[in-house]
């Protein structure tokens, strides 16, 4: 269960680093700008993924805390 908790935290970090709401594209790493061209729907989907992962992270945190108290 802790492994899933760690994986979700790493996914959250990566998604937040990829997300750039002020940028015109997701990838500013060389030629990847044309590959990862961000539209409004892509940004919205990315933000929804971040929120869902954060919710799962907090849920797992609470479950791990309750499991350790029992």
PDB file as gemmi writes it, atoms N, CA and C in Angstrom:
CRYST1    1.000    1.000    1.000  90.00  90.00  90.00 P 1                      
ATOM      1  N   UNK A   1       0.820  -1.184   0.000  1.00  0.00           N  
ATOM      2  CA  UNK A   1       0.000   0.000   0.000  1.00  0.00           C  
ATOM      3  C   UNK A   1       0.868   1.254   0.000  1.00  0.00           C  
ATOM      4  N   UNK A   2       1.981   1.171   0.720  1.00  0.00           N  
ATOM      5  CA  UNK A   2       2.894   2.305   0.711  1.00  0.00           C  
ATOM      6  C   UNK A   2       3.529   2.509  -0.662  1.00  0.00           C  
ATOM      7  N   UNK A   3       3.735   1.414  -1.373  1.00  0.00           N  
ATOM      8  CA  UNK A   3       4.300   1.523  -2.718  1.00  0.00           C  
ATOM      9  C   UNK A   3       3.365   2.311  -3.627  1.00  0.00           C  
ATOM     10  N   UNK A   4       2.081   2.039  -3.533  1.00  0.00           N  
ATOM     11  CA  UNK A   4       1.098   2.786  -4.325  1.00  0.00           C  
ATOM     12  C   UNK A   4       1.108   4.254  -3.906  1.00  0.00           C  
ATOM     13  N   UNK A   5       1.251   4.506  -2.611  1.00  0.00           N  
ATOM     14  CA  UNK A   5       1.303   5.864  -2.085  1.00  0.00           C  
ATOM     15  C   UNK A   5       2.503   6.614  -2.656  1.00  0.00           C  
ATOM     16  N   UNK A   6       3.644   5.942  -2.694  1.00  0.00           N  
ATOM     17  CA  UNK A   6       4.845   6.561  -3.259  1.00  0.00           C  
ATOM     18  C   UNK A   6       4.697   6.811  -4.765  1.00  0.00           C  
ATOM     19  N   UNK A   7       4.128   5.855  -5.469  1.00  0.00           N  
ATOM     20  CA  UNK A   7       3.934   6.021  -6.909  1.00  0.00           C  
ATOM     21  C   UNK A   7       2.996   7.180  -7.224  1.00  0.00           C  
ATOM     22  N   UNK A   8       1.916   7.296  -6.466  1.00  0.00           N  
ATOM     23  CA  UNK A   8       0.990   8.403  -6.690  1.00  0.00           C  
ATOM     24  C   UNK A   8       1.673   9.741  -6.419  1.00  0.00           C  
ATOM     25  N   UNK A   9       2.504   9.791  -5.397  1.00  0.00           N  
ATOM     26  CA  UNK A   9       3.198  11.052  -5.108  1.00  0.00           C  
ATOM     27  C   UNK A   9       4.161  11.416  -6.236  1.00  0.00           C  
ATOM     28  N   UNK A  10       4.846  10.440  -6.800  1.00  0.00           N  
ATOM     29  CA  UNK A  10       5.737  10.720  -7.928  1.00  0.00           C  
ATOM     30  C   UNK A  10       4.958  11.149  -9.174  1.00  0.00           C  
ATOM     31  N   UNK A  11       3.810  10.523  -9.391  1.00  0.00           N  
ATOM     32  CA  UNK A  11       2.966  10.903 -10.533  1.00  0.00           C  
ATOM     33  C   UNK A  11       2.467  12.327 -10.364  1.00  0.00           C  
ATOM     34  N   UNK A  12       2.078  12.692  -9.153  1.00  0.00           N  
ATOM     35  CA  UNK A  12       1.619  14.057  -8.893  1.00  0.00           C  
ATOM     36  C   UNK A  12       2.730  15.057  -9.183  1.00  0.00           C  
ATOM     37  N   UNK A  13       3.924  14.762  -8.728  1.00  0.00           N  
ATOM     38  CA  UNK A  13       5.053  15.660  -8.961  1.00  0.00           C  
ATOM     39  C   UNK A  13       5.303  15.825 -10.454  1.00  0.00           C  
ATOM     40  N   UNK A  14       5.303  14.740 -11.182  1.00  0.00           N  
ATOM     41  CA  UNK A  14       5.537  14.808 -12.632  1.00  0.00           C  
ATOM     42  C   UNK A  14       4.439  15.577 -13.347  1.00  0.00           C  
ATOM     43  N   UNK A  15       3.191  15.334 -12.975  1.00  0.00           N  
ATOM     44  CA  UNK A  15       2.080  16.039 -13.621  1.00  0.00           C  
ATOM     45  C   UNK A  15       2.122  17.533 -13.339  1.00  0.00           C  
ATOM     46  N   UNK A  16       2.484  17.897 -12.118  1.00  0.00           N  
ATOM     47  CA  UNK A  16       2.579  19.321 -11.785  1.00  0.00           C  
ATOM     48  C   UNK A  16       3.723  19.969 -12.553  1.00  0.00           C  
ATOM     49  N   UNK A  17       4.830  19.251 -12.707  1.00  0.00           N  
ATOM     50  CA  UNK A  17       5.948  19.815 -13.471  1.00  0.00           C  
ATOM     51  C   UNK A  17       5.621  19.949 -14.955  1.00  0.00           C  
ATOM     52  N   UNK A  18       4.816  19.041 -15.480  1.00  0.00           N  
ATOM     53  CA  UNK A  18       4.430  19.117 -16.887  1.00  0.00           C  
ATOM     54  C   UNK A  18       3.440  20.250 -17.111  1.00  0.00           C  
ATOM     55  N   UNK A  19       2.556  20.456 -16.142  1.00  0.00           N  
ATOM     56  CA  UNK A  19       1.508  21.462 -16.286  1.00  0.00           C  
ATOM     57  C   UNK A  19       2.105  22.861 -16.241  1.00  0.00           C  
ATOM     58  N   UNK A  20       1.799  23.658 -17.253  1.00  0.00           N  
ATOM     59  CA  UNK A  20       2.216  25.047 -17.311  1.00  0.00           C  
ATOM     60  C   UNK A  20       1.040  25.858 -17.846  1.00  0.00           C  
ATOM     61  N   UNK A  21       0.184  26.367 -16.972  1.00  0.00           N  
ATOM     62  CA  UNK A  21      -1.024  27.038 -17.448  1.00  0.00           C  
ATOM     63  C   UNK A  21      -0.761  28.329 -18.215  1.00  0.00           C  
ATOM     64  N   UNK A  22       0.394  28.956 -18.009  1.00  0.00           N  
ATOM     65  CA  UNK A  22       0.699  30.187 -18.720  1.00  0.00           C  
ATOM     66  C   UNK A  22       1.427  29.952 -20.032  1.00  0.00           C  
ATOM     67  N   UNK A  23       1.906  28.739 -20.237  1.00  0.00           N  
ATOM     68  CA  UNK A  23       2.637  28.424 -21.455  1.00  0.00           C  
ATOM     69  C   UNK A  23       1.714  28.124 -22.613  1.00  0.00           C  
ATOM     70  N   UNK A  24       2.274  28.166 -23.814  1.00  0.00           N  
ATOM     71  CA  UNK A  24       1.481  27.861 -24.991  1.00  0.00           C  
ATOM     72  C   UNK A  24       1.555  26.385 -25.343  1.00  0.00           C  
ATOM     73  N   UNK A  25       2.546  25.686 -24.819  1.00  0.00           N  
ATOM     74  CA  UNK A  25       2.636  24.246 -25.081  1.00  0.00           C  
ATOM     75  C   UNK A  25       3.168  23.528 -23.849  1.00  0.00           C  
ATOM     76  N   UNK A  26       2.929  22.234 -23.794  1.00  0.00           N  
ATOM     77  CA  UNK A  26       3.346  21.441 -22.635  1.00  0.00           C  
ATOM     78  C   UNK A  26       4.845  21.176 -22.623  1.00  0.00           C  
ATOM     79  N   UNK A  27       5.420  20.969 -23.772  1.00  0.00           N  
ATOM     80  CA  UNK A  27       6.828  20.602 -23.825  1.00  0.00           C  
ATOM     81  C   UNK A  27       7.691  21.762 -24.270  1.00  0.00           C  
ATOM     82  N   UNK A  28       8.516  22.234 -23.386  1.00  0.00           N  
ATOM     83  CA  UNK A  28       9.450  23.287 -23.757  1.00  0.00           C  
ATOM     84  C   UNK A  28      10.866  22.718 -23.788  1.00  0.00           C  
ATOM     85  N   UNK A  29      10.972  21.448 -24.062  1.00  0.00           N  
ATOM     86  CA  UNK A  29      12.254  20.759 -24.085  1.00  0.00           C  
ATOM     87  C   UNK A  29      12.674  20.503 -25.529  1.00  0.00           C  
ATOM     88  N   UNK A  30      13.211  21.497 -26.168  1.00  0.00           N  
ATOM     89  CA  UNK A  30      13.701  21.328 -27.533  1.00  0.00           C  
ATOM     90  C   UNK A  30      12.593  21.204 -28.547  1.00  0.00           C  
ATOM     91  N   UNK A  31      12.627  20.134 -29.339  1.00  0.00           N  
ATOM     92  CA  UNK A  31      11.667  19.943 -30.423  1.00  0.00           C  
ATOM     93  C   UNK A  31      10.373  19.279 -29.981  1.00  0.00           C  
ATOM     94  N   UNK A  32      10.196  19.040 -28.716  1.00  0.00           N  
ATOM     95  CA  UNK A  32       8.987  18.382 -28.256  1.00  0.00           C  
ATOM     96  C   UNK A  32       7.792  19.320 -28.259  1.00  0.00           C  
ATOM     97  N   UNK A  33       7.991  20.579 -28.507  1.00  0.00           N  
ATOM     98  CA  UNK A  33       6.891  21.531 -28.509  1.00  0.00           C  
ATOM     99  C   UNK A  33       5.830  21.199 -29.524  1.00  0.00           C  
ATOM    100  N   UNK A  34       6.215  20.714 -30.687  1.00  0.00           N  
ATOM    101  CA  UNK A  34       5.225  20.365 -31.693  1.00  0.00           C  
ATOM    102  C   UNK A  34       4.513  19.059 -31.361  1.00  0.00           C  
ATOM    103  N   UNK A  35       5.168  18.180 -30.616  1.00  0.00           N  
ATOM    104  CA  UNK A  35       4.567  16.902 -30.250  1.00  0.00           C  
ATOM    105  C   UNK A  35       3.532  17.104 -29.137  1.00  0.00           C  
ATOM    106  N   UNK A  36       3.879  17.897 -28.148  1.00  0.00           N  
ATOM    107  CA  UNK A  36       3.009  18.087 -26.997  1.00  0.00           C  
ATOM    108  C   UNK A  36       2.291  19.431 -27.070  1.00  0.00           C  
ATOM    109  N   UNK A  37       1.723  19.745 -28.197  1.00  0.00           N  
ATOM    110  CA  UNK A  37       1.010  20.998 -28.366  1.00  0.00           C  
ATOM    111  C   UNK A  37      -0.233  20.993 -27.487  1.00  0.00           C  
ATOM    112  N   UNK A  38      -0.320  21.961 -26.585  1.00  0.00           N  
ATOM    113  CA  UNK A  38      -1.388  21.969 -25.591  1.00  0.00           C  
ATOM    114  C   UNK A  38      -2.590  22.755 -26.093  1.00  0.00           C  
ATOM    115  N   UNK A  39      -3.721  22.117 -26.046  1.00  0.00           N  
ATOM    116  CA  UNK A  39      -4.968  22.818 -26.288  1.00  0.00           C  
ATOM    117  C   UNK A  39      -5.649  23.019 -24.946  1.00  0.00           C  
ATOM    118  N   UNK A  40      -6.722  23.739 -24.964  1.00  0.00           N  
ATOM    119  CA  UNK A  40      -7.443  23.996 -23.726  1.00  0.00           C  
ATOM    120  C   UNK A  40      -7.978  22.700 -23.124  1.00  0.00           C  
ATOM    121  N   UNK A  41      -8.427  21.779 -23.963  1.00  0.00           N  
ATOM    122  CA  UNK A  41      -8.941  20.511 -23.441  1.00  0.00           C  
ATOM    123  C   UNK A  41      -7.823  19.661 -22.838  1.00  0.00           C  
ATOM    124  N   UNK A  42      -6.627  19.724 -23.423  1.00  0.00           N  
ATOM    125  CA  UNK A  42      -5.494  18.986 -22.847  1.00  0.00           C  
ATOM    126  C   UNK A  42      -5.125  19.538 -21.476  1.00  0.00           C  
ATOM    127  N   UNK A  43      -5.121  20.854 -21.348  1.00  0.00           N  
ATOM    128  CA  UNK A  43      -4.817  21.473 -20.060  1.00  0.00           C  
ATOM    129  C   UNK A  43      -5.869  21.101 -19.020  1.00  0.00           C  
ATOM    130  N   UNK A  44      -7.140  21.114 -19.434  1.00  0.00           N  
ATOM    131  CA  UNK A  44      -8.226  20.767 -18.518  1.00  0.00           C  
ATOM    132  C   UNK A  44      -8.110  19.306 -18.072  1.00  0.00           C  
ATOM    133  N   UNK A  45      -7.804  18.413 -19.007  1.00  0.00           N  
ATOM    134  CA  UNK A  45      -7.632  17.001 -18.682  1.00  0.00           C  
ATOM    135  C   UNK A  45      -6.459  16.805 -17.730  1.00  0.00           C  
ATOM    136  N   UNK A  46      -5.376  17.502 -17.966  1.00  0.00           N  
ATOM    137  CA  UNK A  46      -4.202  17.406 -17.103  1.00  0.00           C  
ATOM    138  C   UNK A  46      -4.518  17.901 -15.699  1.00  0.00           C  
ATOM    139  N   UNK A  47      -5.264  18.980 -15.590  1.00  0.00           N  
ATOM    140  CA  UNK A  47      -5.638  19.495 -14.276  1.00  0.00           C  
ATOM    141  C   UNK A  47      -6.574  18.539 -13.551  1.00  0.00           C  
ATOM    142  N   UNK A  48      -7.480  17.897 -14.281  1.00  0.00           N  
ATOM    143  CA  UNK A  48      -8.366  16.904 -13.663  1.00  0.00           C  
ATOM    144  C   UNK A  48      -7.557  15.718 -13.155  1.00  0.00           C  
ATOM    145  N   UNK A  49      -6.570  15.278 -13.934  1.00  0.00           N  
ATOM    146  CA  UNK A  49      -5.704  14.174 -13.493  1.00  0.00           C  
ATOM    147  C   UNK A  49      -4.941  14.537 -12.223  1.00  0.00           C  
ATOM    148  N   UNK A  50      -4.480  15.768 -12.148  1.00  0.00           N  
ATOM    149  CA  UNK A  50      -3.754  16.211 -10.959  1.00  0.00           C  
ATOM    150  C   UNK A  50      -4.668  16.194  -9.744  1.00  0.00           C  
ATOM    151  N   UNK A  51      -5.885  16.710  -9.899  1.00  0.00           N  
ATOM    152  CA  UNK A  51      -6.824  16.752  -8.775  1.00  0.00           C  
ATOM    153  C   UNK A  51      -7.197  15.342  -8.326  1.00  0.00           C  
ATOM    154  N   UNK A  52      -7.443  14.443  -9.261  1.00  0.00           N  
ATOM    155  CA  UNK A  52      -7.799  13.067  -8.911  1.00  0.00           C  
ATOM    156  C   UNK A  52      -6.642  12.382  -8.190  1.00  0.00           C  
ATOM    157  N   UNK A  53      -5.431  12.585  -8.660  1.00  0.00           N  
ATOM    158  CA  UNK A  53      -4.268  11.980  -8.006  1.00  0.00           C  
ATOM    159  C   UNK A  53      -4.046  12.543  -6.611  1.00  0.00           C  
ATOM    160  N   UNK A  54      -4.265  13.839  -6.447  1.00  0.00           N  
ATOM    161  CA  UNK A  54      -4.125  14.437  -5.114  1.00  0.00           C  
ATOM    162  C   UNK A  54      -5.182  13.875  -4.170  1.00  0.00           C  
ATOM    163  N   UNK A  55      -6.408  13.708  -4.664  1.00  0.00           N  
ATOM    164  CA  UNK A  55      -7.463  13.113  -3.844  1.00  0.00           C  
ATOM    165  C   UNK A  55      -7.085  11.688  -3.435  1.00  0.00           C  
ATOM    166  N   UNK A  56      -6.585  10.904  -4.370  1.00  0.00           N  
ATOM    167  CA  UNK A  56      -6.156   9.531  -4.058  1.00  0.00           C  
ATOM    168  C   UNK A  56      -5.010   9.524  -3.057  1.00  0.00           C  
ATOM    169  N   UNK A  57      -4.094  10.469  -3.196  1.00  0.00           N  
ATOM    170  CA  UNK A  57      -2.970  10.570  -2.269  1.00  0.00           C  
ATOM    171  C   UNK A  57      -3.463  10.831  -0.852  1.00  0.00           C  
ATOM    172  N   UNK A  58      -4.383  11.793  -0.694  1.00  0.00           N  
ATOM    173  CA  UNK A  58      -4.911  12.091   0.637  1.00  0.00           C  
ATOM    174  C   UNK A  58      -5.729  10.926   1.186  1.00  0.00           C  
ATOM    175  N   UNK A  59      -6.477  10.268   0.334  1.00  0.00           N  
ATOM    176  CA  UNK A  59      -7.251   9.104   0.769  1.00  0.00           C  
ATOM    177  C   UNK A  59      -6.328   7.991   1.267  1.00  0.00           C  
ATOM    178  N   UNK A  60      -5.276   7.718   0.520  1.00  0.00           N  
ATOM    179  CA  UNK A  60      -4.315   6.692   0.951  1.00  0.00           C  
ATOM    180  C   UNK A  60      -3.582   7.115   2.222  1.00  0.00           C  
ATOM    181  N   UNK A  61      -3.317   8.405   2.378  1.00  0.00           N  
ATOM    182  CA  UNK A  61      -2.671   8.891   3.590  1.00  0.00           C  
ATOM    183  C   UNK A  61      -3.550   8.619   4.806  1.00  0.00           C  
ATOM    184  N   UNK A  62      -4.835   8.901   4.677  1.00  0.00           N  
ATOM    185  CA  UNK A  62      -5.762   8.657   5.765  1.00  0.00           C  
ATOM    186  C   UNK A  62      -5.876   7.155   6.060  1.00  0.00           C  
ATOM    187  N   UNK A  63      -5.960   6.347   5.007  1.00  0.00           N  
ATOM    188  CA  UNK A  63      -6.046   4.901   5.206  1.00  0.00           C  
ATOM    189  C   UNK A  63      -4.793   4.341   5.860  1.00  0.00           C  
ATOM    190  N   UNK A  64      -3.632   4.821   5.456  1.00  0.00           N  
ATOM    191  CA  UNK A  64      -2.395   4.340   6.066  1.00  0.00           C  
ATOM    192  C   UNK A  64      -2.306   4.780   7.525  1.00  0.00           C  
ATOM    193  N   UNK A  65      -2.793   5.967   7.809  1.00  0.00           N  
ATOM    194  CA  UNK A  65      -2.788   6.435   9.198  1.00  0.00           C  
ATOM    195  C   UNK A  65      -3.724   5.589  10.062  1.00  0.00           C  
ATOM    196  N   UNK A  66      -4.911   5.308   9.547  1.00  0.00           N  
ATOM    197  CA  UNK A  66      -5.857   4.485  10.299  1.00  0.00           C  
ATOM    198  C   UNK A  66      -5.344   3.062  10.468  1.00  0.00           C  
ATOM    199  N   UNK A  67      -4.670   2.540   9.428  1.00  0.00           N  
ATOM    200  CA  UNK A  67      -4.113   1.193   9.500  1.00  0.00           C  
ATOM    201  C   UNK A  67      -2.992   1.111  10.523  1.00  0.00           C  
ATOM    202  N   UNK A  68      -2.188   2.158  10.617  1.00  0.00           N  
ATOM    203  CA  UNK A  68      -1.079   2.138  11.579  1.00  0.00           C  
ATOM    204  C   UNK A  68      -1.566   2.310  13.016  1.00  0.00           C  
ATOM    205  N   UNK A  69      -2.723   2.930  13.222  1.00  0.00           N  
ATOM    206  CA  UNK A  69      -3.267   3.095  14.563  1.00  0.00           C  
ATOM    207  C   UNK A  69      -3.946   1.821  15.074  1.00  0.00           C  
ATOM    208  N   UNK A  70      -4.405   1.001  14.155  1.00  0.00           N  
ATOM    209  CA  UNK A  70      -5.134  -0.206  14.565  1.00  0.00           C  
ATOM    210  C   UNK A  70      -4.216  -1.315  15.017  1.00  0.00           C  
TER     211      UNK A  70                                                      
END                                                                             
